[in-house]
Amino acid sequence: MYDVCKSVRESIQDLTTFKKLINRTRKTFKEHNFDIQIKTKREKSLDVDKWYVMAYYDSENDLDGETPIEIVVHHNLDGTEKFGPRQITLFLTEIFDATVHEFRHQYQSMRRDYAVHGAQASSPYDEYLSDYDELDAYAFSISLELLRSMDTQRVRRNLSRISTMSKMRTGPDFVSPTLRAYIDQFGLNCITKKLAKKIYQHLETVDKRYIFM
């Protein structure tokens, strides 16, 4: 995944349009033999020029040999807006994080021989976030977010103060928006204690050199 996002960014010399960026990303995924579908969906309810990325993994499709991961970029862009280097990196970072999150779900599913399990995105929010698989996958996502701003040892030291760490910022943005969402939802309880343990475990396996940023 790192190589895909890096290749897309390096292929764009200066400015590009949203439409061209989507097409380049699709093409590069295919060139790197990733069986992933990238879609866009216009959302009139969003502010003009706004967008966000969602991703989904389907274990049944995976078992049947069909495309298992779908990325959907929700936006309210007309496709001609110019994206500069900062916007391109932000876009690709969201693609990277969403896809890696679904890869974690794919790994979970493979270990269960593709049996369907866990909460769905349509489940109540607290039930969805506290599901075992989501807790594991989001802990992995949080590890990536935190390691973009600090080294592994600093993350480990701060896990004992997870509520404080959730408030850390880089400029106007939270260092880990996902961690902030968990603390906002649950505060300090058994769920966020399990989350902290999962983050610690994932830190053992994540190589910061291959986190796209």
HUUR-V303439 format. One record per residue. PHI is phi in whole degrees, 0 to 359 (NA if undefined). Layout:
phi: <PHI:PHI>
This chain:
phi: <NA:303:296:296:295:297:296:299:298:290:280:254:286:214:257:211:271:303:299:293:295:299:297:296:294:303:297:289:303:295:299:266:62:266:273:226:259:246:240:236:221:284:241:295:284:283:299:303:81:267:201:207:245:237:216:218:242:241:294:293:299:298:297:274:79:264:301:271:240:237:251:238:262:274:206:226:249:271:99:256:299:275:255:267:306:294:294:297:296:298:300:292:296:293:297:301:295:295:289:298:301:289:299:295:295:297:298:300:295:299:292:259:57:70:293:291:206:90:287:256:299:277:293:309:303:292:292:297:292:270:303:303:296:291:301:294:292:289:298:295:299:296:303:297:300:293:288:288:244:209:278:301:297:293:300:300:298:274:296:287:237:297:294:296:297:295:267:295:230:241:68:279:257:293:302:227:301:292:297:302:297:295:293:298:283:245:67:260:211:297:292:287:292:297:300:300:296:294:300:303:296:292:300:290:248:279:261:301:297:248:267:289:203>
